[in-house]
């Protein structure tokens, strides 16, 4: 999960640099606040994405779940 966050930030920095080279009048800014918000959104999304299937699996009977193996 952390590797994905770091990779996303690195790609964003590279895209920012590419935009500045291609369009010198456009100045995209990435502040520390922006990076922090991106990290929080990624973590919350990952946690919610993991909790929903886990909650659904916890509601099922283990015997029924293993019967389809």
Order of alpha helices (4+ residues) and beta strands (2+ residues): alpha-alpha-alpha
